[in-house]
Amino acid sequence: MAVLTEEQTMLRDLAREWVDNEAPVTAWRKTRNAGVPAGYDAEVWKTQAEMGWAGVLIPEEHGGVGMGYLSLGLVLEQMGRNLVASPLAATAAATSAILLGGSDAQKAEWLPRIASGEVVATVAFDEGPNFAPGRVATSVTDGKLTGTKAFVAEGDSAQLFIVSATDGVYLVSGDTGVTRSTRAMADARSHAAITFAAAPADKLAGDPDLATKVADRAAVATAAEMLGLAEAAFAITNDYLKTRVQFGQLLSSFQALQHRMAKMFTELELMRSAVEGALEAIDSGRSDVDQAASLAKAIAGDVAKLVSREMVQLHGGIGMTDEHDAGLFLKRSAMLETMWGNAAYHRERFARLNGY
Amino acid sequence: MATLADRDTRSDPLDAFRQEARDWIAANFPPALKGVDNTMSAVEGPSDPSPDEEAWRKAMGDKGWGVPTWPKQYGGGGLSRAEARVLGEELARAGATNPIGGMGVMMFGPTMLEYGTEEQKLEHIPPIARGEIRWCQGYSEPGAGSDLASLQTFAEDKGDHYLVNGQKTWTSGGQWADKCFAIVRTDKTKKHEGITFVLIDMKDPGVEVKPIRLISGQSPFCETFFTDVKVPKSDRVGAEGEGWTIGKRLLQHERSSLSGGGSASRLFGGVPLGKLAKEYRGEDAAGRVGDADLRMRIVRHEMDSRAFALTLRRAALEAKSNQGPSAATSIMKNVGARITQERAELTLEIRGMQGLGWEGEGFAEDEIAATRGWLFGKAVSIYGGSSEIQNNVIAKRILGMLDHQ
């Protein structure tokens, strides 16, 4: 656990308490079974916004609490532990874009509404199944944006889209010229293909690397959620091994399993360091955020994959049932591993950044 | 307007010490030793020290700064942890290595300070603090490796002394050591409770040392045989039968020195592997390391190393902030070993045949050193508690997994 300020400790403890008491995995299961189109419970999102989470990155003058990325990460980590369905991660990624590239007017228009939870925002960059920030055909003519974005998280409910185009990054709000096509996916959360047909768009300023910077922040936030997910998957598995008897022994007493668990524990510690290191790198304005982000997302991808797959394997047959949570962790993990670049993508990028 | 005096009183209290350390180092450190490693901590035999090295060791020994936090009455520096950190920074700034080291400093001294009598401390600690004596460790036996408490070397009670018979193995530096701290059996009917911690003079009659040749061609470890060796009872540390507790405490000192941040600079120093790969294997048309598979394995290793460095830093910050010892410390030895070995394997692979040179013509000195280091490095995941034992510790102590019934 990173060394936290008193304020951050309080934020984390409150988030943890709320997530454990108010949003256990059974709550997500209920939302999933109910087939809520937005993919999350709107009342729950309202509560999260009231706790200040929607505005955790947003400065006080725009209605937020301005606590930074480590604080956002602490909250997302807690949510990841219980697979809490929330548009927080997508909204935070979109918030990053406005903070980095928004004009005073754009900030004044959007940030207070995001902080209050009134506006759910998201980032729509990819046009294919894999994260490929350089492959953009979407273009803008006379302030009208045209193109199709694939697999946009929270695409069913977002009112504000941060969209990459051939000549920069744009804000698209409202539904004029916007068509949403829901994609039902394994994790049962909201993903949609969004078609923009001459949708009114408002350009964000910022340097030519704005899209990259936004993607890096989104990747790190995703890695924070993965950290919580992996920690919980691991803890549930460890508890299970202490109750399941086979061959007259608790599974927990078999050395072959102990060493697999010790290996996972070791990897989780490295994952925590990489994720917290990246969050801190963003907060302190370091120049190598790109490397820190790729390090965090690559390691998070490998470790979350290892732990979520082992969760199913070590639970045996029960882990294959829908009734058990292992499958929920597995499916959500695979989604997060893929979003914003998988481990292979980020290793390749890390190699390039280091001149290999 | 603040006067100079005002500024002084407001300055960090460590500033004065920093200045003192800097001045003293400037006056005493022979510039010719800049960047030269401490020969006392090497696993190979002691080379003859140069007059400069001798002078530097004597100066540091007299000052007590080789063991800066040990109490002054036993020859230590009597510094606070913060002052010792400043001293370390100033030594590094000057390119100086602490010339006092070895097992006496890392393992035996701290244990002695905790468990020794006043007489024992006064006798044994000052020579360590001055770098005048080498200690070796008499723990492992041919039948007692990871299961250390199975040891059989027996110390028979002869009134004022013990008569010790048995065999130890993997005695690091045994052929160069003056003294040995050993755990021996004083009671054959009990396992852990029958073990006693004693100090043995390696020059005593009945002590015989045979170096073991390793796959690396080096012989830093020995077999040590004890035949009717007389050990006075004044050289027993703690009570009879208490040796397991004391011996385990010493292992904690060993593990923290094996896995601590001290080795980080060595781990992460040197030529980056990506650069080495381009040099030996060439580049592809896009200016990348020629072999795509190798390139990705280098990146995995590099990422692992960085995550480990971040973990070392995180554990240090957490310890400092009074959150208590971080759970992360338990993973350090295994990850450190893995990274050391992976780096050596990748270096070998990058160089091809040129990375397998054993000696002589056709190979650069660093190529041969890497071959030898690759082989010796296989010991890292075995000594000081093998990776399997470390995993057992994590599973049982941290994860609360159970013993097999």
Boltz contact constraints between the chains, C-beta under 6 A:
constraints:
  - contact:
      token1: [A, 3]
      token2: [B, 317]
      max_distance: 6.0
  - contact:
      token1: [A, 3]
      token2: [B, 321]
      max_distance: 6.0
  - contact:
      token1: [A, 238]
      token2: [B, 399]
      max_distance: 6.0
  - contact:
      token1: [A, 250]
      token2: [B, 402]
      max_distance: 6.0
  - contact:
      token1: [A, 252]
      token2: [B, 401]
      max_distance: 6.0
  - contact:
      token1: [A, 252]
      token2: [B, 402]
      max_distance: 6.0
  - contact:
      token1: [A, 253]
      token2: [B, 402]
      max_distance: 6.0
  - contact:
      token1: [A, 253]
      token2: [B, 404]
      max_distance: 6.0
  - contact:
      token1: [A, 258]
      token2: [B, 395]
      max_distance: 6.0
  - contact:
      token1: [A, 258]
      token2: [B, 401]
      max_distance: 6.0
  - contact:
      token1: [A, 259]
      token2: [B, 391]
      max_distance: 6.0
  - contact:
      token1: [A, 261]
      token2: [B, 395]
      max_distance: 6.0
  - contact:
      token1: [A, 261]
      token2: [B, 399]
      max_distance: 6.0
  - contact:
      token1: [A, 262]
      token2: [B, 391]
      max_distance: 6.0
  - contact:
      token1: [A, 262]
      token2: [B, 394]
      max_distance: 6.0
  - contact:
      token1: [A, 262]
      token2: [B, 395]
      max_distance: 6.0
  - contact:
      token1: [A, 265]
      token2: [B, 394]
      max_distance: 6.0
  - contact:
      token1: [A, 266]
      token2: [B, 331]
      max_distance: 6.0
  - contact:
      token1: [A, 269]
      token2: [B, 311]
      max_distance: 6.0
  - contact:
      token1: [A, 269]
      token2: [B, 328]
      max_distance: 6.0
  - contact:
      token1: [A, 269]
      token2: [B, 331]
      max_distance: 6.0
  - contact:
      token1: [A, 270]
      token2: [B, 307]
      max_distance: 6.0
  - contact:
      token1: [A, 270]
      token2: [B, 311]
      max_distance: 6.0
  - contact:
      token1: [A, 273]
      token2: [B, 307]
      max_distance: 6.0
  - contact:
      token1: [A, 273]
      token2: [B, 310]
      max_distance: 6.0
  - contact:
      token1: [A, 273]
      token2: [B, 311]
      max_distance: 6.0
  - contact:
      token1: [A, 273]
      token2: [B, 314]
      max_distance: 6.0
  - contact:
      token1: [A, 274]
      token2: [B, 307]
      max_distance: 6.0
  - contact:
      token1: [A, 277]
      token2: [B, 310]
      max_distance: 6.0
  - contact:
      token1: [A, 295]
      token2: [B, 303]
      max_distance: 6.0
  - contact:
      token1: [A, 295]
      token2: [B, 306]
      max_distance: 6.0
  - contact:
      token1: [A, 298]
      token2: [B, 303]
      max_distance: 6.0
  - contact:
      token1: [A, 299]
      token2: [B, 307]
      max_distance: 6.0
  - contact:
      token1: [A, 347]
      token2: [B, 299]
      max_distance: 6.0
  - contact:
      token1: [A, 350]
      token2: [B, 299]
      max_distance: 6.0
  - contact:
      token1: [A, 351]
      token2: [B, 299]
      max_distance: 6.0
  - contact:
      token1: [A, 354]
      token2: [B, 274]
      max_distance: 6.0
  - contact:
      token1: [A, 356]
      token2: [B, 274]
      max_distance: 6.0
  - contact:
      token1: [A, 356]
      token2: [B, 289]
      max_distance: 6.0
  - contact:
      token1: [A, 356]
      token2: [B, 295]
      max_distance: 6.0
